[in-house]
């Protein structure tokens, strides 16, 4: 495993772009909260699309997941024993 304590922090391209966009702009708390909300919405949309693709690839529906979750929660010990 690599030792990361001595390695310098490296920003990715998205982080660098955001820094460049806002380097000369002062933002109020409301503006900052709005920006955070926008970024979270964008990431949530990406995650939703990825989940939909995984469900499609595995030929599953949200209902299938809900049923499986319910079965797991009803009796976790028995469920684990069956699925080992």
N, CA, C and O atoms as CSV, one atom per row, in Angstrom:
chain,resi,resn,atom,element,x,y,z
A,1,UNK,N,N,0.841,-1.184,0.000
A,1,UNK,CA,C,0.000,0.000,0.000
A,1,UNK,C,C,0.883,1.244,0.000
A,1,UNK,O,O,1.866,1.304,0.739
A,2,UNK,N,N,0.548,2.223,-0.809
A,2,UNK,CA,C,1.363,3.428,-0.942
A,2,UNK,C,C,1.194,4.332,0.278
A,2,UNK,O,O,0.112,4.434,0.856
A,3,UNK,N,N,2.267,4.965,0.638
A,3,UNK,CA,C,2.244,5.909,1.750
A,3,UNK,C,C,1.833,7.271,1.207
A,3,UNK,O,O,2.566,7.876,0.425
A,4,UNK,N,N,0.669,7.752,1.615
A,4,UNK,CA,C,0.159,9.023,1.074
A,4,UNK,C,C,0.464,10.201,1.984
A,4,UNK,O,O,0.152,11.338,1.628
A,5,UNK,N,N,1.062,9.971,3.143
A,5,UNK,CA,C,1.308,11.071,4.074
A,5,UNK,C,C,2.351,12.047,3.549
A,5,UNK,O,O,2.325,13.224,3.907
A,6,UNK,N,N,3.275,11.576,2.702
A,6,UNK,CA,C,4.319,12.456,2.181
A,6,UNK,C,C,4.013,12.987,0.790
A,6,UNK,O,O,4.745,13.834,0.279
A,7,UNK,N,N,2.933,12.498,0.163
A,7,UNK,CA,C,2.630,12.950,-1.186
A,7,UNK,C,C,1.841,14.254,-1.135
A,7,UNK,O,O,0.974,14.429,-0.279
A,8,UNK,N,N,2.144,15.165,-2.053
A,8,UNK,CA,C,1.416,16.444,-2.069
A,8,UNK,C,C,-0.030,16.245,-2.511
A,8,UNK,O,O,-0.343,15.328,-3.270
A,9,UNK,N,N,-0.894,17.112,-2.026
A,9,UNK,CA,C,-2.298,17.074,-2.419
A,9,UNK,C,C,-2.403,17.488,-3.878
A,9,UNK,O,O,-1.876,18.526,-4.279
A,10,UNK,N,N,-3.080,16.676,-4.662
A,10,UNK,CA,C,-3.258,16.987,-6.079
A,10,UNK,C,C,-4.745,17.161,-6.347
A,10,UNK,O,O,-5.559,16.313,-5.982
A,11,UNK,N,N,-5.085,18.267,-6.988
A,11,UNK,CA,C,-6.474,18.542,-7.336
A,11,UNK,C,C,-6.765,17.958,-8.709
A,11,UNK,O,O,-5.909,17.959,-9.593
A,12,UNK,N,N,-7.979,17.463,-8.874
A,12,UNK,CA,C,-8.344,16.943,-10.186
A,12,UNK,C,C,-8.801,18.093,-11.085
A,12,UNK,O,O,-8.873,19.245,-10.657
A,13,UNK,N,N,-9.104,17.759,-12.327
A,13,UNK,CA,C,-9.450,18.793,-13.316
A,13,UNK,C,C,-10.710,19.568,-12.918
A,13,UNK,O,O,-10.772,20.785,-13.095
A,14,UNK,N,N,-11.704,18.871,-12.385
A,14,UNK,CA,C,-12.944,19.539,-11.968
A,14,UNK,C,C,-12.662,20.533,-10.840
A,14,UNK,O,O,-13.176,21.652,-10.851
A,15,UNK,N,N,-11.851,20.124,-9.874
A,15,UNK,CA,C,-11.523,21.009,-8.758
A,15,UNK,C,C,-10.756,22.242,-9.249
A,15,UNK,O,O,-11.011,23.361,-8.804
A,16,UNK,N,N,-9.825,22.022,-10.160
A,16,UNK,CA,C,-9.054,23.147,-10.704
A,16,UNK,C,C,-9.958,24.112,-11.476
A,16,UNK,O,O,-9.807,25.329,-11.374
A,17,UNK,N,N,-10.885,23.567,-12.235
A,17,UNK,CA,C,-11.805,24.408,-13.000
A,17,UNK,C,C,-12.650,25.262,-12.069
A,17,UNK,O,O,-12.833,26.454,-12.315
A,18,UNK,N,N,-13.169,24.662,-10.998
A,18,UNK,CA,C,-13.968,25.427,-10.033
A,18,UNK,C,C,-13.140,26.523,-9.373
A,18,UNK,O,O,-13.614,27.645,-9.194
A,19,UNK,N,N,-11.924,26.199,-9.018
A,19,UNK,CA,C,-11.057,27.219,-8.417
A,19,UNK,C,C,-10.822,28.378,-9.381
A,19,UNK,O,O,-10.872,29.544,-8.989
A,20,UNK,N,N,-10.566,28.046,-10.638
A,20,UNK,CA,C,-10.331,29.096,-11.640
A,20,UNK,C,C,-11.577,29.945,-11.855
A,20,UNK,O,O,-11.481,31.164,-11.992
A,21,UNK,N,N,-12.744,29.310,-11.887
A,21,UNK,CA,C,-13.991,30.045,-12.109
A,21,UNK,C,C,-14.287,31.040,-10.988
A,21,UNK,O,O,-14.833,32.117,-11.230
A,22,UNK,N,N,-13.927,30.673,-9.772
A,22,UNK,CA,C,-14.327,31.484,-8.624
A,22,UNK,C,C,-13.170,32.168,-7.904
A,22,UNK,O,O,-13.355,32.693,-6.806
A,23,UNK,N,N,-11.996,32.173,-8.494
A,23,UNK,CA,C,-10.837,32.738,-7.811
A,23,UNK,C,C,-10.949,34.248,-7.547
A,23,UNK,O,O,-10.366,34.736,-6.579
A,24,UNK,N,N,-11.664,34.977,-8.362
A,24,UNK,CA,C,-11.781,36.426,-8.182
A,24,UNK,C,C,-13.191,36.843,-7.787
A,24,UNK,O,O,-13.540,38.018,-7.904
A,25,UNK,N,N,-13.983,35.927,-7.333
A,25,UNK,CA,C,-15.379,36.231,-7.025
A,25,UNK,C,C,-15.650,35.966,-5.559
A,25,UNK,O,O,-15.444,34.857,-5.066
A,26,UNK,N,N,-16.108,36.983,-4.874
A,26,UNK,CA,C,-16.553,36.824,-3.492
A,26,UNK,C,C,-18.005,36.382,-3.522
A,26,UNK,O,O,-18.809,36.928,-4.279
A,27,UNK,N,N,-18.345,35.395,-2.702
A,27,UNK,CA,C,-19.701,34.872,-2.697
A,27,UNK,C,C,-20.293,34.988,-1.301
A,27,UNK,O,O,-19.626,34.752,-0.294
A,28,UNK,N,N,-21.558,35.358,-1.278
A,28,UNK,CA,C,-22.270,35.407,-0.006
A,28,UNK,C,C,-22.592,33.983,0.433
A,28,UNK,O,O,-22.444,33.042,-0.346
A,29,UNK,N,N,-23.023,33.830,1.653
A,29,UNK,CA,C,-23.413,32.509,2.154
A,29,UNK,C,C,-24.556,31.940,1.319
A,29,UNK,O,O,-24.561,30.748,1.011
A,30,UNK,N,N,-25.517,32.774,0.951
A,30,UNK,CA,C,-26.640,32.309,0.133
A,30,UNK,C,C,-26.163,31.833,-1.235
A,30,UNK,O,O,-26.623,30.804,-1.730
A,31,UNK,N,N,-25.243,32.580,-1.848
A,31,UNK,CA,C,-24.723,32.173,-3.151
A,31,UNK,C,C,-23.937,30.867,-3.040
A,31,UNK,O,O,-24.040,29.993,-3.900
A,32,UNK,N,N,-23.155,30.750,-1.976
A,32,UNK,CA,C,-22.379,29.538,-1.770
A,32,UNK,C,C,-23.303,28.335,-1.552
A,32,UNK,O,O,-23.062,27.259,-2.100
A,33,UNK,N,N,-24.346,28.513,-0.764
A,33,UNK,CA,C,-25.312,27.431,-0.541
A,33,UNK,C,C,-26.022,27.046,-1.833
A,33,UNK,O,O,-26.280,25.867,-2.076
A,34,UNK,N,N,-26.333,28.031,-2.654
A,34,UNK,CA,C,-26.974,27.758,-3.943
A,34,UNK,C,C,-26.039,26.960,-4.850
A,34,UNK,O,O,-26.468,26.020,-5.518
A,35,UNK,N,N,-24.768,27.336,-4.870
A,35,UNK,CA,C,-23.780,26.613,-5.670
A,35,UNK,C,C,-23.645,25.170,-5.179
A,35,UNK,O,O,-23.611,24.238,-5.983
A,36,UNK,N,N,-23.569,24.992,-3.873
A,36,UNK,CA,C,-23.484,23.640,-3.310
A,36,UNK,C,C,-24.706,22.819,-3.702
A,36,UNK,O,O,-24.582,21.654,-4.082
A,37,UNK,N,N,-25.876,23.424,-3.610
A,37,UNK,CA,C,-27.110,22.715,-3.981
A,37,UNK,C,C,-27.092,22.297,-5.441
A,37,UNK,O,O,-27.514,21.193,-5.783
A,38,UNK,N,N,-26.607,23.173,-6.292
A,38,UNK,CA,C,-26.523,22.882,-7.719
A,38,UNK,C,C,-25.578,21.705,-7.971
A,38,UNK,O,O,-25.893,20.809,-8.755
A,39,UNK,N,N,-24.437,21.709,-7.315
A,39,UNK,CA,C,-23.474,20.623,-7.484
A,39,UNK,C,C,-24.024,19.304,-6.944
A,39,UNK,O,O,-23.848,18.255,-7.563
A,40,UNK,N,N,-24.683,19.358,-5.802
A,40,UNK,CA,C,-25.263,18.141,-5.225
A,40,UNK,C,C,-26.365,17.597,-6.126
A,40,UNK,O,O,-26.459,16.385,-6.315
A,41,UNK,N,N,-27.206,18.479,-6.689
A,41,UNK,CA,C,-28.251,18.050,-7.622
A,41,UNK,C,C,-27.641,17.351,-8.832
A,41,UNK,O,O,-28.125,16.309,-9.275
A,42,UNK,N,N,-26.566,17.946,-9.361
A,42,UNK,CA,C,-25.889,17.361,-10.522
A,42,UNK,C,C,-25.353,15.969,-10.182
A,42,UNK,O,O,-25.549,15.026,-10.949
A,43,UNK,N,N,-24.682,15.836,-9.047
A,43,UNK,CA,C,-24.127,14.544,-8.653
A,43,UNK,C,C,-25.227,13.528,-8.365
A,43,UNK,O,O,-25.070,12.343,-8.657
A,44,UNK,N,N,-26.330,13.983,-7.797
A,44,UNK,CA,C,-27.470,13.101,-7.533
A,44,UNK,C,C,-28.055,12.588,-8.844
A,44,UNK,O,O,-28.389,11.408,-8.958
A,45,UNK,N,N,-28.180,13.467,-9.828
A,45,UNK,CA,C,-28.679,13.056,-11.142
A,45,UNK,C,C,-27.761,12.006,-11.770
A,45,UNK,O,O,-28.238,11.023,-12.338
A,46,UNK,N,N,-26.439,12.214,-11.667
A,46,UNK,CA,C,-25.482,11.244,-12.204
A,46,UNK,C,C,-25.626,9.901,-11.502
A,46,UNK,O,O,-25.617,8.854,-12.148
A,47,UNK,N,N,-25.758,9.932,-10.178
A,47,UNK,CA,C,-25.911,8.698,-9.409
A,47,UNK,C,C,-27.200,7.980,-9.789
A,47,UNK,O,O,-27.202,6.760,-9.952
A,48,UNK,N,N,-28.288,8.715,-9.930
A,48,UNK,CA,C,-29.565,8.121,-10.335
A,48,UNK,C,C,-29.436,7.421,-11.687
A,48,UNK,O,O,-29.951,6.319,-11.874
A,49,UNK,N,N,-28.749,8.065,-12.624
A,49,UNK,CA,C,-28.561,7.463,-13.949
A,49,UNK,C,C,-27.725,6.188,-13.855
A,49,UNK,O,O,-28.007,5.198,-14.531
A,50,UNK,N,N,-26.708,6.223,-13.019
A,50,UNK,CA,C,-25.854,5.044,-12.863
A,50,UNK,C,C,-26.635,3.889,-12.223
A,50,UNK,O,O,-26.499,2.737,-12.635
A,51,UNK,N,N,-27.445,4.202,-11.224
A,51,UNK,CA,C,-28.262,3.174,-10.571
A,51,UNK,C,C,-29.250,2.572,-11.575
A,51,UNK,O,O,-29.423,1.354,-11.626
A,52,UNK,N,N,-29.889,3.418,-12.362
A,52,UNK,CA,C,-30.825,2.924,-13.381
A,52,UNK,C,C,-30.127,1.990,-14.359
A,52,UNK,O,O,-30.687,0.966,-14.749
A,53,UNK,N,N,-28.912,2.336,-14.754
A,53,UNK,CA,C,-28.162,1.499,-15.699
A,53,UNK,C,C,-27.804,0.159,-15.069
A,53,UNK,O,O,-27.911,-0.879,-15.723
A,54,UNK,N,N,-27.383,0.167,-13.812
A,54,UNK,CA,C,-27.041,-1.084,-13.122
A,54,UNK,C,C,-28.273,-1.969,-12.994
A,54,UNK,O,O,-28.204,-3.172,-13.245
A,55,UNK,N,N,-29.404,-1.379,-12.604
A,55,UNK,CA,C,-30.641,-2.155,-12.494
A,55,UNK,C,C,-31.031,-2.750,-13.842
A,55,UNK,O,O,-31.457,-3.903,-13.919
A,56,UNK,N,N,-30.885,-1.965,-14.897
A,56,UNK,CA,C,-31.214,-2.448,-16.242
A,56,UNK,C,C,-30.280,-3.589,-16.633
A,56,UNK,O,O,-30.724,-4.613,-17.154
A,57,UNK,N,N,-28.972,-3.406,-16.378
A,57,UNK,CA,C,-27.991,-4.435,-16.725
A,57,UNK,C,C,-28.247,-5.737,-15.965
A,57,UNK,O,O,-28.018,-6.823,-16.497
A,58,UNK,N,N,-28.718,-5.628,-14.733
A,58,UNK,CA,C,-28.975,-6.805,-13.906
A,58,UNK,C,C,-30.421,-7.277,-14.012
A,58,UNK,O,O,-30.832,-8.212,-13.325
A,59,UNK,N,N,-31.184,-6.623,-14.879
A,59,UNK,CA,C,-32.589,-6.969,-15.095
A,59,UNK,C,C,-33.358,-6.985,-13.767
A,59,UNK,O,O,-34.066,-7.942,-13.456
A,60,UNK,N,N,-33.203,-5.915,-13.001
A,60,UNK,CA,C,-33.874,-5.789,-11.713
A,60,UNK,C,C,-34.683,-4.500,-11.697
A,60,UNK,O,O,-34.422,-3.570,-12.460
A,61,UNK,N,N,-35.672,-4.466,-10.807
A,61,UNK,CA,C,-36.485,-3.267,-10.622
A,61,UNK,C,C,-36.304,-2.780,-9.192
A,61,UNK,O,O,-35.831,-3.529,-8.337
A,62,UNK,N,N,-36.670,-1.550,-8.929
A,62,UNK,CA,C,-36.628,-1.068,-7.538
A,62,UNK,C,C,-37.481,-1.939,-6.608
A,62,UNK,O,O,-37.159,-2.102,-5.431
A,63,UNK,N,N,-38.572,-2.496,-7.148
A,63,UNK,CA,C,-39.423,-3.369,-6.344
A,63,UNK,C,C,-38.676,-4.642,-5.946
A,63,UNK,O,O,-38.823,-5.133,-4.827
A,64,UNK,N,N,-37.867,-5.175,-6.882
A,64,UNK,CA,C,-37.053,-6.363,-6.568
A,64,UNK,C,C,-36.096,-6.062,-5.411
A,64,UNK,O,O,-35.929,-6.871,-4.499
A,65,UNK,N,N,-35.485,-4.900,-5.466
A,65,UNK,CA,C,-34.547,-4.491,-4.412
A,65,UNK,C,C,-35.288,-4.328,-3.087
A,65,UNK,O,O,-34.799,-4.754,-2.041
A,66,UNK,N,N,-36.464,-3.714,-3.133
A,66,UNK,CA,C,-37.246,-3.506,-1.907
A,66,UNK,C,C,-37.637,-4.843,-1.288
A,66,UNK,O,O,-37.556,-5.007,-0.070
A,67,UNK,N,N,-38.063,-5.803,-2.116
A,67,UNK,CA,C,-38.432,-7.128,-1.602
A,67,UNK,C,C,-37.234,-7.818,-0.969
A,67,UNK,O,O,-37.342,-8.410,0.105
A,68,UNK,N,N,-36.102,-7.738,-1.637
A,68,UNK,CA,C,-34.885,-8.370,-1.111
A,68,UNK,C,C,-34.464,-7.709,0.199
A,68,UNK,O,O,-34.064,-8.395,1.139
A,69,UNK,N,N,-34.551,-6.410,0.265
A,69,UNK,CA,C,-34.192,-5.692,1.484
A,69,UNK,C,C,-35.121,-6.080,2.625
A,69,UNK,O,O,-34.681,-6.311,3.751
A,70,UNK,N,N,-36.407,-6.148,2.319
A,70,UNK,CA,C,-37.388,-6.544,3.337
A,70,UNK,C,C,-37.091,-7.954,3.845
A,70,UNK,O,O,-37.138,-8.208,5.049
A,71,UNK,N,N,-36.790,-8.861,2.933
A,71,UNK,CA,C,-36.474,-10.235,3.327
A,71,UNK,C,C,-35.217,-10.280,4.195
A,71,UNK,O,O,-35.156,-11.026,5.172
A,72,UNK,N,N,-34.230,-9.488,3.836
A,72,UNK,CA,C,-32.999,-9.442,4.632
A,72,UNK,C,C,-33.276,-8.920,6.037
A,72,UNK,O,O,-32.754,-9.449,7.018
A,73,UNK,N,N,-34.091,-7.894,6.126
A,73,UNK,CA,C,-34.353,-7.270,7.418
A,73,UNK,C,C,-35.266,-8.099,8.312
A,73,UNK,O,O,-35.215,-7.966,9.535
A,74,UNK,N,N,-36.103,-8.955,7.719
A,74,UNK,CA,C,-37.005,-9.776,8.522
A,74,UNK,C,C,-36.231,-10.755,9.395
A,74,UNK,O,O,-36.532,-10.923,10.576
A,75,UNK,N,N,-35.255,-11.384,8.811
A,75,UNK,CA,C,-34.488,-12.349,9.575
A,75,UNK,C,C,-33.067,-12.381,9.027
A,75,UNK,O,O,-32.734,-13.220,8.190
A,76,UNK,N,N,-32.249,-11.476,9.497
A,76,UNK,CA,C,-30.900,-11.332,8.954
A,76,UNK,C,C,-30.066,-12.596,9.113
A,76,UNK,O,O,-29.305,-12.941,8.209
A,77,UNK,N,N,-30.189,-13.290,10.231
A,77,UNK,CA,C,-29.381,-14.492,10.456
A,77,UNK,C,C,-29.715,-15.564,9.435
A,77,UNK,O,O,-28.816,-16.156,8.837
A,78,UNK,N,N,-31.004,-15.819,9.231
A,78,UNK,CA,C,-31.434,-16.838,8.263
A,78,UNK,C,C,-31.039,-16.432,6.848
A,78,UNK,O,O,-30.592,-17.270,6.066
A,79,UNK,N,N,-31.201,-15.154,6.514
A,79,UNK,CA,C,-30.855,-14.664,5.178
A,79,UNK,C,C,-29.369,-14.862,4.911
A,79,UNK,O,O,-28.986,-15.320,3.834
A,80,UNK,N,N,-28.528,-14.518,5.888
A,80,UNK,CA,C,-27.081,-14.679,5.717
A,80,UNK,C,C,-26.717,-16.139,5.548
A,80,UNK,O,O,-25.857,-16.471,4.732
A,81,UNK,N,N,-27.354,-17.014,6.303
A,81,UNK,CA,C,-27.070,-18.430,6.220
A,81,UNK,C,C,-27.426,-18.964,4.815
A,81,UNK,O,O,-26.674,-19.753,4.243
A,82,UNK,N,N,-28.565,-18.534,4.273
A,82,UNK,CA,C,-28.999,-18.992,2.949
A,82,UNK,C,C,-28.068,-18.496,1.839
A,82,UNK,O,O,-27.844,-19.197,0.853
A,83,UNK,N,N,-27.534,-17.299,2.004
A,83,UNK,CA,C,-26.767,-16.669,0.942
A,83,UNK,C,C,-25.264,-16.843,1.079
A,83,UNK,O,O,-24.499,-16.173,0.385
A,84,UNK,N,N,-24.838,-17.716,1.947
A,84,UNK,CA,C,-23.383,-17.968,2.053
A,84,UNK,C,C,-22.978,-19.102,1.185
A,84,UNK,O,O,-21.800,-19.458,1.143
